[in-house]
Amino acid sequence: MIIEPAAPVEAETVAPTPMTQPTLVDASTINSGDTAWLLASTALVLFMTIPGLALFYSGMVRKKNVLTTMAHSFAVTCLVTIIWIVIGYSLAFTPGSPYIGGLDRVLLNGMEFLKEAGKLTVSEIAPTVPESVFVMFQMTFAIITPALITGAFAERMKFSALLMFISLWSIFVYAPVAHWVWEPGGWLAMRGVLDFAGGTVVHINAGVSGLVAAVIIGPRLGFGKEPMPPHNLVLTVIGASMLWVGWFGFNAGSAVAADGRAGMAMLVTQIATAVGALAWMFIEWARRGKPSVLGLVSGAVSGLVAITPASGFVGVTGALVIGAVAGIACYWGATSLKSTLGYDDSLDVFGVHAIGGIVGALLTGIFAVKSIGGVESSFGNQAFGVIVTVVFSAVMTAIILGIVNALVGLRVSEEAEREGLDLEQHGEHVL
């Protein structure tokens, strides 16, 4: 009997096990194009806070409070940088539990770059870029979110109280919500809540917290009784323009890759922003007889905010609708709603960011396209995510403000407020 040799058996290709936590990998797995884009995006998002948001906000306050308003954005940038490195990143972006991350990356312990060995760590969320770049990119989101809140209580909060509030808020509000939504094991992420670049984590979170802070701290002296015109709208327009440009890093950068999805996110961001600006402008023109420059730039920011959660999931039609709805809804939020309820949200953080974020989050559930985002959308899931974030942000912000008030007090004296916070808090003023 002749036994023919058996045909060689081809080795089965075994797919690599998906990463579930930051992991040490070979440097050859890093994609230079993705890394370059995320580095550029990181710079763009930081540019949104300093100088973008600093100029945008400082132009809308009175002259006696310009420097302190700019100082808020600058100080938050410095403070949150340290908090993020010490504990924020670990709580937000390591597996831990469904509700909060672990402590594996405290002080960035375990993040490695081993040049001679040709190895480095990557995040499971961005496996083609160094973890150090992902840490920096997400840091810029952690910076701008509390910086946005400062506009709600501009011109009346103690600088010491601000620093304490931002420190506690970044750890106990921002980090948990970021973990819930953006870490793959977060409970809202596992439930299917979609937020591509921060509609929930950044804008609803900041906007609701800003409203709570504005109500608890109370209105500015003379609010509703004396005019409080913006000091310099030129600064505001320049700042808004910087926000628009920087937002491409915010949204398109959230693809964490230089690919078609990043390109689509950039395109829909431009479309929604333009439509939001025009929608606000035309409704104001119809109601008040003139289109204000402040309204035009506020509408643009409304479009930017609303497209943020949807930017990696929707196409052109979705962008057009989201931008239009956001411009109208945020105009209503910053004018009619604010006037009816009588709260003093100095720079319309709630009216633009919370309302715009809610519009964008909900409409993501309607207009998300599976062929773009790769996932199914659900209006119910999006509404659930909105409600959870609103309640958590409001309750936690109130608790933190209560603690800060008991320790150092929240508000400057009436005399200091009349004199202006530039002189009273910083000993400087604009000539």
C-alpha positions in Angstrom: 0.0 0.0 0.0 1.3 3.4 -1.0 0.4 6.1 1.3 0.5 9.5 -0.3 1.7 12.3 1.9 -1.1 14.5 3.2 -1.4 17.9 1.8 0.2 20.6 4.0 -2.3 22.2 6.3 -2.3 26.0 6.2 -1.9 27.6 9.5 -5.1 29.4 10.6 -4.9 33.1 10.8 -5.8 34.1 14.4 -7.1 37.6 14.7 -5.3 39.5 17.5 -7.3 39.9 20.6 -8.8 43.4 20.8 -7.1 45.6 23.4 -9.3 46.5 26.4 -6.7 48.7 28.2 -3.6 50.7 27.4 -1.0 48.3 26.2 2.7 48.1 25.4 3.2 47.5 21.6 5.9 47.4 19.0 6.7 50.9 17.6 6.0 49.5 14.0 2.3 49.5 14.7 2.2 53.3 15.0 0.7 55.1 12.0 2.7 58.3 11.2 -0.3 59.9 9.4 -2.7 59.3 12.3 -0.1 60.5 14.8 0.6 63.7 12.8 -3.1 64.5 12.5 -3.7 63.9 16.2 -0.7 66.1 17.1 -2.1 68.9 14.9 -5.6 68.4 16.3 -4.2 68.7 19.9 -2.7 72.0 19.1 -6.0 73.2 17.5 -8.1 72.2 20.5 -5.7 73.9 22.9 -5.9 77.0 20.6 -9.7 77.0 21.2 -9.2 77.8 24.9 -6.1 80.0 24.8 -6.5 82.4 23.0 -9.9 81.5 21.4 -12.3 81.2 24.4 -10.3 83.8 26.4 -10.9 86.4 23.7 -14.4 85.3 22.9 -15.5 85.7 26.6 -13.4 88.7 27.5 -14.9 90.8 24.6 -18.4 90.2 26.0 -17.8 91.4 29.6 -17.4 95.0 30.9 -14.0 96.7 30.6 -13.4 96.4 34.3 -13.5 92.6 34.1 -11.6 91.9 30.9 -8.4 90.7 32.5 -10.0 88.4 35.1 -12.1 86.8 32.4 -9.1 86.1 30.3 -7.3 84.9 33.4 -10.0 82.3 34.0 -9.3 80.5 30.7 -5.5 80.8 31.2 -5.6 79.6 34.8 -7.9 76.7 34.0 -5.5 75.6 31.3 -2.7 75.4 33.7 -4.6 73.9 36.6 -6.4 71.1 34.6 -3.2 70.2 32.9 -1.8 69.1 36.3 -5.0 67.5 37.4 -5.3 65.5 34.2 -1.7 64.1 34.5 -2.1 63.3 38.2 -5.5 61.6 38.2 -7.9 62.8 35.5 -6.7 60.7 32.6 -6.6 57.5 34.7 -10.1 58.0 36.0 -11.5 58.8 32.6 -9.6 56.4 30.2 -8.6 53.3 32.0 -11.1 50.4 32.3 -11.8 50.3 36.1 -15.5 49.8 36.4 -18.4 50.9 34.1 -18.8 54.1 36.3 -15.2 55.3 36.9 -11.7 54.4 35.6 -9.0 52.8 37.7 -5.8 54.2 39.2 -3.3 52.4 36.8 -2.3 55.7 35.1 -2.0 58.0 38.2 0.9 60.4 37.4 0.9 58.5 34.1 2.5 55.5 35.7 2.8 52.8 33.1 2.8 55.0 30.1 6.0 54.1 28.3 8.2 55.1 25.4 11.2 52.7 25.1 13.2 54.0 22.1 16.0 51.3 22.2 13.6 48.5 22.6 11.3 49.9 19.9 8.2 49.7 22.1 5.7 52.2 23.5 2.2 52.1 25.0 -1.0 52.9 23.1 -4.6 53.4 24.3 -7.2 50.9 23.3 -9.2 53.8 21.9 -6.4 55.0 19.6 -4.2 52.0 18.9 -2.3 53.6 16.0 -0.9 56.6 17.9 1.4 56.8 21.0 -0.5 57.0 24.3 1.3 60.2 25.1 -0.3 61.9 22.1 -3.8 60.5 23.1 -3.2 61.8 26.7 -2.5 65.2 25.3 -5.4 65.3 22.9 -7.9 64.3 25.6 -6.3 66.8 28.0 -7.3 69.6 25.8 -10.9 68.5 26.0 -10.6 68.3 29.8 -9.3 71.9 29.8 -11.9 73.6 27.6 -14.9 72.0 29.3 -14.5 73.7 32.7 -13.2 76.8 31.0 -16.6 77.1 29.2 -18.4 77.1 32.6 -16.6 80.2 33.7 -18.7 82.3 31.3 -21.9 81.6 33.3 -20.6 83.4 36.5 -18.3 85.9 34.9 -17.8 89.2 36.7 -18.7 88.0 40.2 -16.9 84.9 41.4 -13.8 84.9 43.6 -10.6 83.7 41.8 -9.8 81.4 44.7 -13.2 79.9 44.6 -12.9 79.4 40.9 -9.7 77.5 41.3 -11.1 75.2 44.0 -14.4 74.7 42.1 -12.6 73.8 38.8 -10.3 71.3 40.6 -13.1 69.4 42.2 -15.4 69.6 39.2 -12.7 68.2 36.9 -12.2 65.2 39.1 -15.7 64.4 40.3 -17.8 65.5 37.3 -15.8 65.6 34.1 -13.7 62.5 34.5 -16.7 60.2 35.4 -18.9 61.5 32.5 -16.0 61.1 30.1 -15.5 57.5 31.3 -19.2 56.7 31.0 -19.4 57.9 27.4 -15.9 57.5 25.8 -14.2 54.6 27.5 -15.5 51.4 25.7 -16.4 49.8 29.1 -18.3 52.9 30.3 -21.9 52.2 31.1 -23.4 54.7 28.7 -21.0 53.6 25.9 -22.1 50.0 26.4 -25.7 51.1 26.4 -25.2 52.7 22.9 -25.1 56.4 23.7 -23.3 58.1 20.9 -21.1 61.2 21.4 -18.4 61.5 18.8 -16.6 64.6 20.1 -18.2 66.0 23.2 -21.9 67.0 22.9 -22.7 65.2 26.1 -19.3 65.1 27.8 -18.3 68.7 27.1 -21.3 70.9 26.2 -24.2 69.5 28.1 -22.0 68.9 31.1 -20.5 72.4 31.0 -23.8 74.2 30.1 -25.9 72.6 32.9 -23.1 73.2 35.4 -22.9 76.8 34.3 -26.6 77.3 34.9 -26.5 75.8 38.4 -23.5 78.0 39.2 -25.1 81.1 37.9 -28.3 80.5 40.0 -26.4 79.6 43.2 -24.0 82.5 43.0 -26.8 84.9 42.0 -27.1 87.6 39.4 -24.6 90.5 38.9 -25.3 93.7 40.7 -27.7 95.7 38.6 -28.7 92.8 36.4 -31.9 93.6 34.6 -31.8 97.2 35.9 -28.8 98.7 34.2 -27.1 98.2 30.8 -24.2 95.8 30.7 -22.9 96.1 27.1 -20.0 94.1 25.8 -16.6 95.8 26.2 -15.2 95.0 22.8 -17.0 92.8 20.3 -13.9 92.8 18.0 -12.3 90.5 20.6 -15.4 88.4 20.6 -15.4 88.0 16.8 -11.7 87.2 16.7 -12.2 84.6 19.5 -15.2 83.0 17.8 -13.2 82.8 14.6 -10.4 81.0 16.5 -13.0 78.6 18.0 -14.3 77.8 14.5 -10.9 77.0 13.2 -9.9 75.1 16.3 -13.1 73.1 16.3 -11.8 71.1 13.3 -9.3 69.5 15.7 -12.1 69.0 18.2 -14.4 67.1 15.8 -12.2 65.7 13.0 -9.5 64.9 15.5 -11.9 62.7 17.4 -11.6 60.2 14.6 -8.1 59.6 16.1 -7.0 58.7 12.5 -6.3 60.6 9.3 -9.0 58.9 7.3 -12.3 59.3 5.6 -14.3 59.6 8.8 -12.1 62.5 9.9 -12.7 64.2 6.5 -16.5 63.7 6.8 -16.4 65.1 10.4 -14.6 68.2 9.2 -17.0 68.7 6.3 -20.2 68.4 8.4 -18.7 70.7 11.0 -18.2 73.4 8.5 -21.7 73.0 7.1 -23.5 73.0 10.5 -21.6 76.0 11.7 -22.4 78.1 8.7 -26.1 77.1 8.8 -26.3 77.8 12.6 -24.9 81.3 12.1 -27.3 82.1 9.3 -30.3 80.6 11.2 -29.6 82.8 14.3 -28.9 85.8 12.1 -32.1 85.6 10.1 -34.4 84.9 13.1 -32.9 87.9 14.9 -33.1 90.0 11.8 -36.8 89.1 11.5 -37.6 89.7 15.2 -35.4 92.8 15.9 -35.1 94.4 12.6 -31.2 94.2 12.5 -28.8 91.3 12.4 -26.3 91.8 15.2 -22.6 90.7 14.9 -22.8 89.1 18.3 -25.8 87.1 17.1 -24.0 86.0 14.0 -21.0 84.6 15.9 -23.2 83.2 18.6 -25.1 81.3 15.9 -21.9 79.9 14.6 -20.9 78.6 18.0 -24.4 77.1 18.3 -23.8 75.1 15.1 -20.4 74.0 16.3 -21.8 72.8 19.6 -24.7 70.9 18.1 -22.7 69.1 15.4 -20.0 68.0 17.9 -21.8 64.8 19.1 -23.0 63.9 15.6 -19.9 64.8 13.5 -18.6 61.3 13.1 -22.0 59.8 12.5 -24.0 62.0 10.1 -23.8 63.1 6.5 -24.6 66.4 4.7 -28.4 66.3 5.3 -27.9 65.7 9.0 -25.5 68.6 9.2 -27.8 71.0 7.5 -30.7 70.1 9.8 -28.7 70.1 13.0 -27.1 73.5 12.2 -30.5 75.1 11.4 -32.3 73.6 14.5 -29.3 74.6 16.7 -29.3 78.2 15.5 -33.0 78.6 16.2 -33.0 76.7 19.5 -30.0 78.5 21.0 -31.3 81.9 20.0 -34.5 81.0 22.0 -32.3 79.7 24.9 -30.2 82.8 25.1 -33.1 85.3 24.7 -36.6 84.1 25.5 -35.8 81.3 28.0 -33.3 83.4 29.8 -35.6 86.3 30.0 -38.6 84.2 31.1 -36.7 82.4 33.9 -34.7 85.5 34.9 -31.3 83.8 35.6 -28.1 85.7 35.0 -26.0 83.4 32.8 -23.5 86.1 32.0 -22.2 84.8 28.6 -25.0 82.4 27.7 -23.2 79.2 28.6 -26.5 77.3 29.2 -28.3 78.9 26.3 -25.7 78.0 23.7 -23.8 75.0 25.1 -26.4 73.1 27.0 -29.2 73.8 24.6 -27.0 73.2 21.5 -25.5 70.0 23.1 -29.0 68.6 23.8 -30.1 69.4 20.2 -27.1 67.8 18.8 -27.2 64.7 21.0 -30.9 64.1 20.3 -30.6 64.6 16.5 -27.6 62.3 16.4 -30.2 59.6 17.3 -32.2 60.5 14.2 -29.6 61.4 11.6 -26.7 59.0 12.3 -25.8 57.0 9.2 -24.5 53.5 9.9 -22.3 53.4 6.8 -20.5 56.5 8.2 -20.2 55.7 11.9 -20.5 51.9 11.8 -23.1 51.8 14.6 -26.9 51.9 14.9 -28.4 55.0 16.4 -31.3 55.3 18.8 -33.2 58.5 19.8 -34.2 56.8 23.1 -30.6 56.0 24.0 -29.6 59.6 23.2 -32.4 61.0 25.3 -31.3 58.7 28.2 -27.8 59.9 27.9 -28.9 63.6 27.9 -31.1 63.1 31.0 -28.4 61.2 33.0 -25.8 63.9 32.2 -28.1 66.8 33.1 -29.1 65.3 36.4 -25.6 64.2 37.4 -24.0 67.5 36.4 -26.6 69.6 38.2 -26.5 67.6 41.4 -22.7 67.3 41.6 -22.1 71.0 40.7 -24.5 72.1 43.4 -22.7 69.9 46.0 -19.2 71.1 44.9 -20.3 74.8 45.0 -21.7 74.2 48.5 -18.3 72.8 49.7 -16.4 75.7 48.1 -18.7 78.3 49.5 -18.3 76.8 53.0 -14.5 76.9 52.7 -13.7 80.2 50.9 -16.9 81.8 49.8 -18.1 82.0 46.2 -18.7 85.7 45.5 -16.7 88.9 45.8 -18.0 91.7 47.9 -20.4 94.3 46.5 -17.7 96.9 46.6 -15.3 94.7 44.7 -17.9 93.9 42.1 -18.6 97.6 41.5 -14.9 98.4 41.3 -14.3 95.5 38.9 -12.5 92.2 39.4 -9.4 93.2 37.4 -8.3 95.6 40.1 -9.9 93.8 43.1 -8.8 90.3 42.4 -5.6 90.9 40.4 -4.4 94.4 41.0 -4.4 95.3 37.3 -6.6 97.0 34.8 -7.0 97.7 31.2 -6.4 101.4 30.2 
